[in-house]
Amino acid sequence: MSNFFGSIWWLLVTLGLLVTFHEFGHYWVARRFGIKVLRFSIGFGKPLWSRYGKDGTEYCIAAIPLGGYVKFLDSREVDVTPEERAGDFTSKPIWQRMCVVAAGPLFNLVFTLFAFWAMFVIGKPDYQPVIGRAEGISASAGFQAGDRIDAVGSEKTENWTSAMMALLEHVMDRSAVDVSVTTAAGSSIVRRLDLSTIAAGKEERAALSEVGLTPKQFLLGPPIAGEITKGSAAEAAGVAVNDRLVSLEGKPIGKWDDLVAAVQGNAAAGKALALVVERAGKPLTLSVTPRYEKTEDGKMAWLMGIRHKYEQPPYDALLRYGPLAAIPAAIDETASFTAKTFGLIKRMVTGAASLQNLSGPVTIATVANATANEGPAHFLNFLALISLSLCIMNLLPIPILDGGHLVYYLIESIKGSPVSDKVLIAGQYAGLVMLAALMGLAFYNDIVHRILS
């Protein structure tokens, strides 16, 4: 399946699962309180498929799959007969209405716990948190190849992903952090990373790259040319895509980093270097003259114009628990990411984190496809994070979202009467504007990331 169709398919699977679970929460609790449900819709707009259940509810799948809704019998919208009064949503006590509204986000939270639990039981493959190369800030702090990252601050790191997630929070705050490592010689030591030198306003991924840490697994890839830059020294020398780079100036190239080091160590202005490549199983000697140019991160270096052919290295770590041990692990993971999400929201509001962290359906589709291809554990991890995001987003006090309705009911419980229709209408308009702005920014970020990727 191509990336395009795969992304569409896994986006539909993701949204279908999470939206259905969310709306089922509203539906299930409403039925427990005797509220009549008129429609249960997955998606917005014109129904593509619908049928009526024995309970009189219309179940449908609509054309726009970016959400869903549950429509209750509501005396504010339709005339309700005395016989139907028992099923009227607005006639129910405030606490029951609040339970119905809160049930959607709560069910997303339950889904998150289940997805993390299943991920831990299956086992999520990852990389050992062992440094292969330290540059920039990390090199200045004394980090060396072979260091194993045991903890970032007080947060223990079991794999490379958890190490980078823990480090990212300190990168966003531009704060110093103590990192506990075990050196290649087996000694335990604490190294202090001062991240205050990272320029303010830099997007998080670029800021994290400035730390300069690369896992050892990413240095093991074979030195194969994946792309030749047009007009480059390599193109002039006749290097071709899929050439295996064997040696430079007689020095063997076992991995890609060997080539980088050999170029920087041997290049000089106007100096031609002997590059041996393997093509179609046969050795071929080429003469290439590197050029002193700017790299993608703005630094000056000797370049030939060859991009590495990326091949994902095999995983060498597995995060797995038994069914019982996975329960507290799932709770801890949910709590950890809940705190990280609220922390990110706070940083975006205060300007400490970039608004580029908001992602729309294009990014979700791309990541859904990528994680699905990596295996069920990675996809479950992705589903858990998206479900948790939906839970938190829907609880924000924005009119038209569940959190906004909860605020209205809280006001009603305090003042003893519902908020006025005028306030409701104004809130709906304000909520629509805010939601449209957030969605517009998310779509914009999707487009920008797509162009720059």
N, C-alpha and C positions, 0 to 999 in steps of 0.2 A: 504494500500500500504506500503511495507517495506521501511525502510530508504534508502536502496541502490537504489531501482527503483524510489522511490520518489525523491531522489536527482538528478538522471539522468533526470527525467521528468522535474523538475523545473529548472534545468540548461538549458535544451533545450528551455524551455519557456522564460527564462530570456535572453539568448543570441539571440534567434529568434526575440524577440521584439526589443531589443536594437540595434542589428546589422541591422535589417530591417529598423528601423527608421533612423539610421545613414546613411546607403547607400541611402535611399530614399531622404535624404537631398541633396546629391551629384546629384542624378538623376533629382530631381525636378528642381533645379536651372539650371542645364545643359540644360534641355529641354526648360526652359524659354529663354535661350540665343541662342536657335537653334542648339545646339550641338547634333550630332547624337550619341545615346547610342547603342553600339553593344551588350553588355551583362550586366544583372543585376543579380548578384549571391549572394545568402546567403550561406556562407560556402566556403571552398576551396577544390580543388581536383576534382575528377571525379564527374560529375553531376549525382544525383540519380533521378532527375526529371527535365524536361525542356520543354518549349514551346515558340513559337515565337508570339509576339503580332502584332497587326495591324501596329504598328510603326516600325516593323522590329527588335525590340529588343528581344534578347533571355533572357527569365526569367528562372532561374534555382535554384535548391536547391542542394548543393554539399555535399560530404561525410564528410568533416571535419568541424564541426560547430563552430570553434573558430574564426569567423570573416566573412568577405565578401568583395565584391568589385564591382565597376561599371567600365566597360571598354568602353572608348569613341573611336570614330574614330580619329586616331592620325597619321598624316603624317610621324612621326618619326618611325613608326612601319610598316605601309602599304602604298602602293601607293594610292594616292587620286586623283581621276579624277577631272577635272574642275567643273563638275556638282556637285561633292560631297564637293567641297572646302568650301561651306557655313557651312557645319556641322562639319568641322575639328576643333578639340579642340585647336591645336597649332596655328591656324590662328586667334583665338579670341584675343581681347585686354587683356593685363595683368590683369586689374582690374576684368574682367569677369572670367578669369581662377582662380584668387584668391578667388572670391566669390564662385565658384563651389567647390574649395578645402575646404574652411572654412565652407561650408554649412553642412557637415557631423557633425562636433563637435557642430555647432550651433543647429542643430536639436536635438542632445542629450541634450543640455541645455534646449531646449523647453520641451522635454520629462520630464526632471527633474522637471521643474516648474509645469507641469501638474500633475505629480505623487505626488508631495508634496501637491498641491492643493487638489487633490482627497483624499489624506490621511487625511488632516485636515477636509474636509467635512464629511467623513465617521466617523472620530474620532479614534485616536490612543490610545489604553489602555496602561497604565503604572502604576508605583508605586509612591505613595506620597514620597517626598524626606525627610522622617523621619528616623532618626537613631535608630536602634534597639540595636546595640552594637558598642562601640568604644574601639579599642585596639591600641597598638603600638603608632605610631606618633600622631594619632588623640586623643588618651587618654591623652598623654603628653601635648597636646595643650588645654586640658580642655573640649573636646567634650563629651557629655553624652547621654545616651539613652533618647529618646524623643525630642532631638533637631531636629528642622525642618530647612533644608538648604534652605535659601531664595535666596542667590547669592554667586557665587564664583568669587572674584574680582569684576569686573563691570558687569559680565554676570549673569542675573537673571535665576533662575532654577525653572522650573514649575513641574518637576518630577525627579525621581531618575536617569533616563538615562541622562537627560540634566546636572544634577549635576556632574555625573561621567565624562561626555564628557568634561565639563569645567575644571574639576580637572585634567584630564589626560594631558592637555597641560602644566600645571605647573609641573606635575610629570616628564614629558619628559625634561623640562628645569631645573629640580631640584631647583626650585625657591620657595621663600616664597610667600604665598598668604593669603589675608584676606578673611575669609568666614563669611558671615552674616547669623545668625541663629535666630530662635525664639525658646526659651527654652520650656520645658514641662509646666513650670509655666506661660508662655505667655510673658516673657521678651524678648526684642530684644537686641542682643549682637553680637559683632564681635570677632571672634576667629582667631588667626593667625597660619597657618600651615607652619612649616618650613620643606621643603621637600629636603633640601640640604644633609640630612643624608642618603638618599637612595643611595646605591652603584652605581657608574657609570657603564654603560654597561649592567645593568640589563634590561631584556626584559620588555616591558611596562606593560603587564598584571600582571607580578610578582611585578613590582614596585608599581603599583596602589594598589595591595593587601597589601603592607606594610603600606599604610596609615591607614588600619585597620578599615574601615567603613563598616558596614553591615546594610542593610535596615531592619526596624522592621518587614516587611512582611515575611522575610526569617527566622524569629525566631518562627513563628507560626505553623510550620509543626509538625505533630504528631510524637512522638518518636518511630518510627518503624525501626527495623533492616533491612537494605537493603542488606548488605554484611558482612560476617564474615571473617576476615583475617585468613588465614591458619596458624596454629601453635600459635594462639593468646590465651590470657587468656579467652576470650569469647568462643572460640571453645572448650577449655578444660572444661569449665563450662557447655557446652551443649546448649548455646544460638543458636537459629536457625533463618534463614532468615524469615522475616515477623512477628517475635515476636514483640508484642507491649510492650514496657518497662513501667511498672506501677510504681515501686518505687525502691529506693536504700537505704538500711539501714533505712527503714521506712519512708523516705522522698518521697512524691509523685512526679512523673515526669509528668508534664503537657505538656512540650515542650522539644525539643532536648537540648536546652541550660541548662535546669534544670539538665539533666543527666550529662552534661559536668561539671557543677559546683559541683554536688554531688560527682562525682568521685574524682575531685581534692581536695575537702574538707574532704573526708573520707579515701582516700587511704593512705597506709603506707606499708613499706617493709614487705612482707610476710603476710599482713593482708587480710583475706578473707571477702568480703562484701556480704550481703544478697541482691540479685537482684530478684525482683518479676516481671515476665513477664506474658503476657496473650497470650495463644496459643490455637487456635481452640475454643475460647470463655471461656477458663478455666484458672484460675491463677496457676502459677507454680513458686516455689521458688528455685532459683539456687544460688550456692556459687561461686563467681568469685573473683580472686585475681589479681587486676591490676598490670601492670609492668611499671616501670619507663624507658621510651624509647624516642627515637627521633621521633618527628612528621614529617610530610611531608615538613614543612618549616624549619626543622633543629633545632627546639626548643625541650627541654626536658619536658616531662609531663607524668602523670599517664595515661596509655592507657589500654583499654579492648580489642580493636581490632574489634569494631563494626562501620560500616559505616551507616550513615543515609540513609533511603530510600527516595530518592528525589521525592517530589511532588510539582510542581510549584504552589506557592500560588496565589490566585485570585488577579487580578488587582484591585486597589482601586482609580485610577485616570484616567481621560479621557481628552485627548487634542483634542478639537473639536471647529471648527468655522463654521459660516454660509458661504454660497457660496461666498458672496462679501468680508467678512472679511478674508476669506481663501486666497484671492489673495495676499494682502501684506504680510500675514504670510508665504506663499510659497516663495515669493521673498526674505524675510528676512532669511528663512531657507536655501535657495540656496546660498545666499551671505555668510552666516555664515559657511556653510560646504565648500564653495569654499576657503575661507580664511584658514580654518582648514587644508584642503588638501594641499594647497601651503605651509602652515607652516610645515606640516609633511614631504613634499618633501625636503624642506630646511633643516630640522633637520636630515633627512636620509643622505643628501649630506654632511653635516658637521659632521656627526657621533653622533649628540645629540639624535637621535632616531635609534632604531634597524632596520636593513634591513629585519627582520622577519615580519615587517608590510606589506611587499609585499606578496600578496596572489594569488594563481593560481586557476584553474578550480575546483580542489577538494574542496577547502575551499568555493568557490562561490557556488558550488552545495550543500554543506552541509548547508550553511546559507540560501540559497534559499528555501530548503526543510523545514528548521526549521521555517522561517518567514512565509512561505505559510501556515504551519499548525497552526500558531498563529492567522491567520486571514488576511483579505484583506488589512487593514491599515498597518500592519507590513510588508507585502510583498511589498506594494507600497513604503514604506519608503526605503526598501532594493533596489528596482528597481531604485528609485531616486538617491540613493548614487552610485550605480554601473554606472548608466548613466552619472552622473556628473564626475565620475572617468574616463570614456571613453572619455568624452569631453576634460578634462584636459590632459590626457595622449596623445591623438591624436594631441594636439596643442603644445606638447613639440618639440623643434627644432631638432628632430632626423630624418635623411634622411630615406625615405620610408614611414614615417608617414606624416599626413597632415601638421603638423607644419614644417617639413623639406621642403616640397614642397613650403610652403608659404615663407620660407627663400630664396629659389631659385628664386621665382618670385620677391621678394623684391630686390635681387641682380640684377636681370635682369632689373628692373625698374630704378635702379641707374646707371648701366653701359651701358644701352641702347641695350644690346644683351643678349641672353640666355647664361647660363653657359655652358662650353664645355662638350662634351660627356665624356671626360676623367674624369672630375670632377663629373659628374652625376654617372658614373659607380663606381668610388671610394666611393662616398657618399652612393650608394646602398649597397656596400659591408660593409662599416662601420656601416650603419644602421642595416643591417641584423645581424652583430656581436653583436651590442648593444642590439637589440631586443631579440636575442637568449639568451644573458647573463641574461637579465631581466626575460625572461620566464623560463630559467633554475633555477634561484634563486627562483622564485615564486613556481615552482614545488617542489624544495628542501624544501622550507618552508612548503608546503602542506604535504609532507611526514613526516617531523619532527613533525609537529603539530598532525598528525594522530597517530604517534607512541606514543607521549607523552600524548595524550588525553585519 
